[in-house]
Amino acid sequence: MSRQTSAGILVWRDGAVGPQFLLAHPGGPFWAGKDAQAWSIPKGLVEAGEDGLAAALREFAEELGHSIAGAATPLAPCRTSGKTILAWLLKADLDVSHIRSNQVQMEWPPRSGRIAVFPEIDRAAYFDARDALVRVHKGQRPILVEAMTRLGAPPAVD
């Protein structure tokens, strides 16, 4: 796989009014306080020679601290920001009130020469279809739309 390929798992569960989708909020100071179009499906880069689904499962565990298993349905690849995202749809009802994300290092504040450590993901939550479409990064919306359609809950067009 190319270094420009990411893979992720879009987890869903049954909700009171239809499917709910699990999204992750990136950690660090840049994303603090941002909500609309800031959330993402848990995903990360596919390493050279790595199977896409294996990468998606690895990234899910690294970003949320939860291993996940089950029947994963592939979704159409999505191209965004010069990167291809491979995604799989998987049904699971996870307790995401406490996640254990891997850490990332970055210079903060910018141009300060100081290195700070932040969680890659600072929180995760399930959202109904409409809320998920508002919160997910706009480049990942096609992934959600396809998942909703496959689950028989196509989104209302705004």
Protein Blocks (a to p, Z undefined) as FASTA:
>chain_A
ZZkbccddddddddfkbccddddddedjklgopaghpaccddddddehiafklmmmmmmm
mmnopaceddddddddddeehiacddddddddddfkbccdddddddddehklpacdddfb
lbdcdddfklmmmmpcfklmmmmmmmmmmnopaccdZZ
